[in-house]
Amino acid sequence: MATITSRNGVDVDRLIATIGAVQSDANVASFTFRATSSWETGGRNHGEIGAFEHAGTPTADRAEPFRLVGDEPPVLLGTNAGPNAVELVLQALAFCYGVGYVYNAAARGIEISELRYEVEGDLDLHRFLGLGGPRAGFSEIRAKSWVRSPNATQQQLEELCQHVQDTSPVRDILANPVPVTTDLVVLD
């Protein structure tokens, strides 16, 4: 009978098995994720995140899609029914850092008793409003984390923090150019 090793809520045996599977077959690391958005009114949109592909095969991991509402704050003419798109980007980075930190800590035998992130970004609306000016996206993003561990040194936690930044998919997406194509279908 196999003993399941769990650390920080992570099944370490499965994590190690996943790493081994990717080392044996590079296709196991291939995913295609999807999101949809439908406009409702004003700045409000409804989004869904559902099925994704793993190694070229559609998954059935989610019986129901995750449903989200995106909106703008009143100062940006919205109704505050949900976070706006750039806030979701910041949250995505915080989520990614959190998962990366806890999973990597578990693999290294580090116990985490507390972990939190605050992420903020500076944005200038000139270009979005068609007024020229600097880039439309964030000019800078700053993340700060707090961690508590009963069995790791400060140096181990700092090294882990750097490793997480170096391997975070969301940070990579934000820090490096990614080709984006957009097709338009005009409906009758």
Backbone as CSV, one residue per row, in Angstrom:
resi,resn,N_x,N_y,N_z,CA_x,CA_y,CA_z,C_x,C_y,C_z
1,MET,0.846,-1.170,0.000,0.000,0.000,0.000,0.895,1.237,0.000
2,ALA,0.606,2.189,-0.878,1.390,3.408,-0.995,0.952,4.412,0.069
3,THR,1.915,5.104,0.629,1.638,6.163,1.588,1.583,7.481,0.842
4,ILE,0.535,8.216,1.050,0.399,9.512,0.390,1.047,10.567,1.275
5,THR,1.980,11.270,0.711,2.642,12.352,1.418,1.968,13.653,1.027
6,SER,1.416,14.330,2.020,0.766,15.612,1.771,1.486,16.682,2.575
7,ARG,1.788,17.770,1.903,2.432,18.900,2.564,1.803,20.164,2.006
8,ASN,1.358,21.050,2.863,0.718,22.311,2.461,-0.544,22.074,1.633
9,GLY,-1.196,20.933,1.865,-2.386,20.597,1.098,-2.088,20.075,-0.296
10,VAL,-0.817,19.777,-0.581,-0.389,19.294,-1.890,-0.018,17.814,-1.767
11,ASP,-0.548,16.991,-2.651,-0.180,15.580,-2.713,1.194,15.493,-3.372
12,VAL,2.227,15.405,-2.549,3.603,15.451,-3.043,3.908,14.260,-3.945
13,ASP,3.368,13.091,-3.619,3.607,11.910,-4.460,3.075,12.135,-5.877
14,ARG,1.877,12.701,-5.995,1.313,12.986,-7.318,2.104,14.072,-8.031
15,LEU,2.584,15.074,-7.281,3.394,16.140,-7.868,4.675,15.554,-8.461
16,ILE,5.340,14.712,-7.706,6.572,14.080,-8.194,6.265,13.173,-9.393
17,ALA,5.147,12.464,-9.349,4.750,11.610,-10.479,4.473,12.449,-11.725
18,THR,3.864,13.613,-11.552,3.590,14.505,-12.689,4.895,14.984,-13.310
19,ILE,5.833,15.366,-12.470,7.147,15.800,-12.975,7.793,14.670,-13.763
20,GLY,7.731,13.451,-13.234,8.291,12.290,-13.931,7.596,12.027,-15.252
21,ALA,6.272,12.184,-15.284,5.521,11.957,-16.522,5.926,12.966,-17.591
22,VAL,6.135,14.219,-17.200,6.550,15.253,-18.155,7.967,14.971,-18.651
23,GLN,8.839,14.501,-17.751,10.202,14.159,-18.168,10.206,13.002,-19.166
24,SER,9.266,12.076,-19.020,9.185,10.918,-19.916,8.515,11.233,-21.237
25,ASP,7.560,12.169,-21.227,6.803,12.500,-22.433,6.481,13.992,-22.412
26,ALA,7.185,14.771,-23.220,7.017,16.228,-23.238,5.579,16.645,-23.548
27,ASN,4.822,15.820,-24.269,3.432,16.159,-24.608,2.544,16.283,-23.378
28,VAL,2.917,15.631,-22.284,2.119,15.690,-21.058,2.082,17.113,-20.496
29,ALA,3.049,17.935,-20.856,3.113,19.314,-20.359,2.279,20.285,-21.190
30,SER,1.635,19.817,-22.252,0.918,20.679,-23.191,-0.540,20.881,-22.772
31,PHE,-0.933,22.146,-22.634,-2.307,22.510,-22.281,-2.797,23.621,-23.194
32,THR,-4.096,23.644,-23.460,-4.758,24.767,-24.106,-5.922,25.158,-23.204
33,PHE,-5.839,26.359,-22.639,-6.896,26.863,-21.764,-7.765,27.840,-22.539
34,ARG,-9.008,28.009,-22.094,-9.969,28.856,-22.798,-10.777,29.706,-21.829
35,ALA,-11.212,30.838,-22.312,-12.138,31.693,-21.578,-13.063,32.343,-22.599
36,THR,-14.307,32.582,-22.201,-15.250,33.271,-23.072,-15.816,34.470,-22.329
37,SER,-16.273,35.456,-23.083,-16.869,36.649,-22.504,-18.040,37.074,-23.372
38,SER,-19.136,37.432,-22.722,-20.314,37.968,-23.413,-20.701,39.280,-22.753
39,TRP,-20.805,40.314,-23.571,-21.149,41.641,-23.076,-22.602,41.671,-22.635
40,GLU,-22.870,42.345,-21.523,-24.240,42.514,-21.047,-24.709,43.948,-21.261
41,THR,-24.055,44.896,-20.609,-24.409,46.307,-20.724,-23.273,47.152,-20.161
42,GLY,-23.104,48.340,-20.695,-22.063,49.219,-20.180,-20.717,48.515,-20.151
43,GLY,-20.062,48.530,-19.004,-18.778,47.854,-18.862,-18.884,46.436,-18.359
44,ARG,-20.105,45.920,-18.210,-20.305,44.598,-17.610,-20.295,43.489,-18.666
45,ASN,-19.515,42.463,-18.354,-19.424,41.257,-19.183,-19.547,40.039,-18.287
46,HIS,-20.049,38.966,-18.870,-20.097,37.687,-18.156,-19.095,36.758,-18.813
47,GLY,-18.288,36.126,-17.996,-17.272,35.228,-18.517,-17.468,33.812,-18.030
48,GLU,-16.950,32.890,-18.806,-16.942,31.483,-18.413,-15.582,30.888,-18.707
49,ILE,-15.134,30.062,-17.785,-13.914,29.292,-17.957,-14.308,27.849,-17.712
50,GLY,-14.203,27.048,-18.757,-14.667,25.670,-18.647,-13.618,24.672,-19.072
51,ALA,-13.977,23.876,-20.049,-13.119,22.781,-20.497,-11.800,23.304,-21.050
52,PHE,-10.786,22.496,-20.924,-9.472,22.798,-21.488,-8.921,21.511,-22.092
53,GLU,-7.849,21.645,-22.846,-7.215,20.468,-23.443,-5.917,20.163,-22.721
54,HIS,-5.683,18.885,-22.507,-4.428,18.418,-21.927,-3.839,17.386,-22.876
55,ALA,-2.637,17.673,-23.335,-1.938,16.792,-24.279,-2.794,16.532,-25.515
56,GLY,-3.519,17.574,-25.973,-4.328,17.472,-27.182,-5.677,16.818,-27.005
57,THR,-6.028,16.462,-25.766,-7.290,15.779,-25.504,-8.182,16.645,-24.620
58,PRO,-9.443,16.868,-25.036,-10.353,17.625,-24.169,-10.518,16.929,-22.817
59,THR,-10.594,17.719,-21.765,-10.753,17.155,-20.430,-12.205,17.211,-20.002
60,ALA,-12.533,16.385,-19.045,-13.871,16.388,-18.450,-13.741,16.677,-16.964
61,ASP,-12.718,17.456,-16.588,-12.444,17.734,-15.177,-13.477,18.651,-14.530
62,ARG,-14.208,19.412,-15.333,-15.150,20.374,-14.775,-16.561,20.075,-15.261
63,ALA,-17.425,19.720,-14.322,-18.818,19.445,-14.677,-19.528,20.726,-15.103
64,GLU,-19.192,21.829,-14.461,-19.773,23.133,-14.767,-18.636,24.137,-14.953
65,PRO,-18.800,25.090,-15.862,-17.759,26.116,-16.008,-17.770,27.076,-14.815
66,PHE,-16.627,27.700,-14.586,-16.566,28.790,-13.616,-17.195,30.005,-14.283
67,ARG,-18.036,30.699,-13.557,-18.696,31.882,-14.097,-18.189,33.113,-13.361
68,LEU,-17.868,34.138,-14.137,-17.332,35.373,-13.577,-18.097,36.558,-14.131
69,VAL,-18.082,37.640,-13.380,-18.629,38.904,-13.852,-17.488,39.909,-13.846
70,GLY,-17.309,40.570,-14.958,-16.338,41.648,-15.052,-17.075,42.953,-15.267
71,ASP,-16.596,44.001,-14.638,-17.232,45.308,-14.769,-16.163,46.369,-14.513
72,GLU,-16.563,47.581,-14.474,-15.682,48.698,-14.168,-16.202,49.396,-12.920
73,PRO,-15.318,50.061,-12.192,-15.802,50.858,-11.054,-16.556,52.080,-11.576
74,PRO,-17.370,52.701,-10.741,-18.139,53.859,-11.189,-17.283,54.972,-11.797
75,VAL,-16.087,55.202,-11.287,-15.239,56.255,-11.835,-14.870,55.971,-13.292
76,LEU,-14.987,54.703,-13.703,-14.748,54.328,-15.104,-16.058,53.927,-15.793
77,LEU,-17.171,54.504,-15.304,-18.502,54.389,-15.899,-19.149,53.021,-15.752
78,GLY,-18.653,52.198,-14.835,-19.230,50.886,-14.600,-20.164,50.880,-13.408
79,THR,-20.646,49.689,-13.079,-21.565,49.520,-11.952,-20.949,48.722,-10.814
80,ASN,-19.658,48.425,-10.897,-18.936,47.724,-9.835,-19.481,46.327,-9.571
81,ALA,-20.022,45.665,-10.589,-20.584,44.327,-10.420,-19.501,43.256,-10.314
82,GLY,-18.262,43.619,-10.604,-17.152,42.677,-10.528,-15.858,43.404,-10.794
83,PRO,-14.739,42.711,-10.667,-13.450,43.351,-10.942,-13.316,43.668,-12.417
84,ASN,-12.459,44.663,-12.718,-12.217,44.932,-14.134,-11.093,44.032,-14.645
85,ALA,-10.868,44.063,-15.927,-9.933,43.136,-16.562,-8.511,43.269,-16.032
86,VAL,-8.045,44.494,-15.815,-6.670,44.644,-15.340,-6.532,44.187,-13.890
87,GLU,-7.585,44.314,-13.103,-7.551,43.771,-11.739,-7.474,42.244,-11.773
88,LEU,-8.160,41.639,-12.730,-8.088,40.180,-12.869,-6.685,39.721,-13.269
89,VAL,-5.985,40.526,-14.068,-4.601,40.202,-14.418,-3.739,40.195,-13.160
90,LEU,-3.898,41.206,-12.308,-3.135,41.259,-11.064,-3.469,40.065,-10.174
91,GLN,-4.757,39.723,-10.111,-5.163,38.571,-9.302,-4.590,37.280,-9.874
92,ALA,-4.538,37.171,-11.191,-3.957,35.980,-11.818,-2.491,35.818,-11.420
93,LEU,-1.752,36.921,-11.374,-0.350,36.843,-10.952,-0.259,36.417,-9.488
94,ALA,-1.099,36.983,-8.637,-1.084,36.600,-7.217,-1.432,35.123,-7.051
95,PHE,-2.452,34.644,-7.768,-2.810,33.221,-7.703,-1.648,32.345,-8.165
96,CYS,-1.034,32.715,-9.279,0.051,31.913,-9.847,1.237,31.857,-8.889
97,TYR,1.614,32.989,-8.344,2.701,33.011,-7.365,2.362,32.128,-6.164
98,GLY,1.129,32.213,-5.668,0.726,31.418,-4.509,0.823,29.925,-4.772
99,VAL,0.283,29.485,-5.898,0.344,28.062,-6.257,1.792,27.627,-6.439
100,GLY,2.560,28.426,-7.170,3.952,28.072,-7.405,4.748,27.969,-6.114
101,TYR,4.512,28.901,-5.201,5.252,28.900,-3.946,4.910,27.664,-3.114
102,VAL,3.626,27.390,-2.952,3.197,26.273,-2.113,3.591,24.930,-2.731
103,TYR,3.408,24.760,-4.042,3.775,23.494,-4.680,5.275,23.243,-4.587
104,ASN,6.060,24.272,-4.887,7.513,24.103,-4.830,8.001,23.912,-3.401
105,ALA,7.380,24.589,-2.452,7.728,24.379,-1.049,7.446,22.936,-0.656
106,ALA,6.286,22.419,-1.048,5.935,21.039,-0.728,6.961,20.063,-1.296
107,ALA,7.368,20.280,-2.538,8.350,19.398,-3.174,9.696,19.462,-2.467
108,ARG,10.016,20.596,-1.858,11.303,20.777,-1.177,11.242,20.421,0.310
109,GLY,10.086,19.982,0.771,9.960,19.628,2.183,9.729,20.817,3.093
110,ILE,9.379,21.960,2.527,9.143,23.167,3.312,7.664,23.268,3.656
111,GLU,7.378,23.410,4.939,6.001,23.599,5.392,5.683,25.093,5.406
112,ILE,4.512,25.435,4.896,4.049,26.819,4.880,2.855,26.913,5.824
113,SER,2.928,27.823,6.790,1.800,28.020,7.692,1.014,29.286,7.350
114,GLU,1.650,30.190,6.596,0.955,31.407,6.152,1.634,31.930,4.890
115,LEU,0.831,32.340,3.917,1.348,32.914,2.672,0.292,33.844,2.104
116,ARG,0.706,35.042,1.769,-0.224,35.950,1.096,0.561,36.874,0.181
117,TYR,-0.134,37.372,-0.818,0.449,38.279,-1.809,-0.416,39.514,-1.949
118,GLU,0.231,40.641,-2.174,-0.437,41.858,-2.611,0.229,42.261,-3.913
119,VAL,-0.571,42.496,-4.933,-0.045,42.860,-6.248,-0.750,44.135,-6.689
120,GLU,0.032,45.104,-7.145,-0.548,46.348,-7.638,0.148,46.748,-8.924
121,GLY,-0.583,47.472,-9.752,-0.030,47.917,-11.026,-0.462,49.332,-11.353
122,ASP,0.404,50.052,-12.042,0.132,51.434,-12.442,-0.320,51.466,-13.901
123,LEU,-1.392,52.200,-14.159,-1.981,52.243,-15.492,-2.382,53.677,-15.833
124,ASP,-2.117,54.086,-17.042,-2.502,55.406,-17.539,-3.519,55.186,-18.660
125,LEU,-4.695,55.794,-18.571,-5.785,55.547,-19.528,-5.691,56.333,-20.832
126,HIS,-4.689,57.182,-21.013,-4.624,58.006,-22.219,-4.808,57.196,-23.502
127,ARG,-4.025,56.154,-23.691,-4.091,55.385,-24.930,-5.434,54.655,-25.058
128,PHE,-5.932,54.094,-23.969,-7.234,53.414,-23.978,-8.338,54.362,-24.443
129,LEU,-8.234,55.607,-24.049,-9.237,56.612,-24.420,-8.979,57.246,-25.784
130,GLY,-7.974,56.754,-26.502,-7.673,57.260,-27.832,-6.937,58.580,-27.832
131,LEU,-6.243,58.899,-26.738,-5.566,60.184,-26.601,-4.046,60.073,-26.734
132,GLY,-3.575,58.999,-27.341,-2.132,58.815,-27.479,-1.507,58.521,-26.138
133,GLY,-0.265,58.940,-25.978,0.389,58.770,-24.692,1.097,57.437,-24.545
134,PRO,1.381,57.066,-23.300,2.152,55.845,-23.056,1.368,54.588,-23.420
135,ARG,1.967,53.475,-23.203,1.328,52.190,-23.529,-0.030,52.052,-22.848
136,ALA,-0.870,51.193,-23.392,-2.208,51.007,-22.843,-2.200,50.160,-21.571
137,GLY,-1.196,49.306,-21.430,-1.151,48.402,-20.286,-0.407,48.972,-19.099
138,PHE,-0.156,48.117,-18.138,0.557,48.532,-16.932,1.941,49.053,-17.284
139,SER,2.341,50.124,-16.617,3.711,50.612,-16.763,4.626,49.940,-15.748
140,GLU,4.049,49.451,-14.662,4.819,48.705,-13.662,3.865,47.872,-12.817
141,ILE,4.308,46.688,-12.448,3.575,45.823,-11.527,4.510,45.513,-10.366
142,ARG,3.976,45.649,-9.163,4.750,45.358,-7.958,4.028,44.295,-7.145
143,ALA,4.759,43.276,-6.734,4.203,42.218,-5.895,4.982,42.178,-4.586
144,LYS,4.257,41.958,-3.514,4.873,41.808,-2.205,4.254,40.578,-1.557
145,SER,5.096,39.780,-0.926,4.584,38.570,-0.298,5.017,38.493,1.155
146,TRP,4.217,37.765,1.904,4.496,37.472,3.297,4.402,35.964,3.450
147,VAL,5.391,35.374,4.113,5.396,33.924,4.282,5.844,33.581,5.695
148,ARG,5.277,32.510,6.215,5.681,31.975,7.511,5.869,30.467,7.339
149,SER,6.994,29.984,7.840,7.296,28.564,7.750,7.920,28.097,9.056
150,PRO,7.433,26.964,9.594,8.013,26.462,10.831,9.337,25.709,10.639
151,ASN,9.702,25.391,9.382,10.886,24.548,9.194,11.857,25.029,8.115
152,ALA,11.722,26.270,7.658,12.625,26.765,6.613,13.361,28.010,7.093
153,THR,14.554,28.189,6.586,15.337,29.388,6.904,14.887,30.537,6.013
154,GLN,15.269,31.737,6.381,14.965,32.902,5.550,15.601,32.744,4.174
155,GLN,16.816,32.231,4.122,17.493,32.047,2.841,16.736,31.054,1.956
156,GLN,16.249,29.961,2.526,15.475,28.988,1.740,14.207,29.620,1.190
157,LEU,13.543,30.424,2.015,12.300,31.063,1.578,12.563,32.112,0.502
158,GLU,13.671,32.836,0.620,14.038,33.817,-0.408,14.417,33.131,-1.715
159,GLU,15.165,32.037,-1.646,15.524,31.283,-2.858,14.274,30.730,-3.530
160,LEU,13.343,30.246,-2.720,12.088,29.731,-3.264,11.296,30.849,-3.934
161,CYS,11.277,32.026,-3.329,10.569,33.174,-3.915,11.137,33.494,-5.297
162,GLN,12.455,33.496,-5.435,13.071,33.776,-6.733,12.748,32.674,-7.738
163,HIS,12.781,31.420,-7.287,12.458,30.292,-8.169,11.023,30.423,-8.700
164,VAL,10.121,30.797,-7.819,8.716,30.957,-8.220,8.591,32.047,-9.275
165,GLN,9.277,33.167,-9.101,9.237,34.230,-10.101,9.803,33.747,-11.436
166,ASP,10.882,32.985,-11.369,11.535,32.509,-12.592,10.714,31.473,-13.347
167,THR,9.780,30.793,-12.654,9.030,29.707,-13.283,7.534,29.976,-13.394
168,SER,7.070,31.148,-12.987,5.647,31.473,-13.011,5.153,31.694,-14.444
169,PRO,4.174,30.903,-14.899,3.618,31.133,-16.235,2.995,32.525,-16.390
170,VAL,2.280,33.008,-15.378,1.626,34.311,-15.507,2.672,35.431,-15.538
171,ARG,3.697,35.337,-14.696,4.755,36.359,-14.742,5.426,36.351,-16.106
172,ASP,5.669,35.160,-16.652,6.284,35.061,-17.974,5.400,35.719,-19.030
173,ILE,4.092,35.477,-18.958,3.151,36.087,-19.906,3.215,37.610,-19.818
174,LEU,3.318,38.129,-18.600,3.346,39.573,-18.404,4.687,40.195,-18.772
175,ALA,5.773,39.476,-18.543,7.108,40.050,-18.716,7.683,39.879,-20.114
176,ASN,7.091,39.006,-20.916,7.637,38.717,-22.243,6.554,38.852,-23.301
177,PRO,6.927,39.312,-24.486,5.933,39.430,-25.555,5.307,38.069,-25.895
178,VAL,4.005,38.068,-26.049,3.251,36.877,-26.443,2.451,37.246,-27.688
179,PRO,2.589,36.497,-28.775,1.781,36.804,-29.958,0.287,36.660,-29.623
180,VAL,-0.475,37.660,-30.001,-1.936,37.641,-29.781,-2.578,37.917,-31.130
181,THR,-3.450,37.019,-31.540,-4.197,37.247,-32.783,-5.679,37.391,-32.414
182,THR,-6.372,38.213,-33.153,-7.788,38.433,-32.892,-8.519,38.388,-34.236
183,ASP,-9.501,37.510,-34.339,-10.336,37.413,-35.526,-11.702,38.016,-35.203
184,LEU,-12.317,38.612,-36.170,-13.640,39.206,-35.994,-14.621,38.518,-36.915
185,VAL,-15.775,38.132,-36.377,-16.882,37.602,-37.166,-18.015,38.606,-37.021
186,VAL,-18.424,39.218,-38.124,-19.522,40.178,-38.096,-20.813,39.396,-38.274
187,LEU,-21.702,39.512,-37.302,-22.956,38.767,-37.320,-24.014,39.515,-38.144
188,ASP,-24.915,38.763,-38.765,-26.003,39.376,-39.545,-27.029,39.982,-38.653
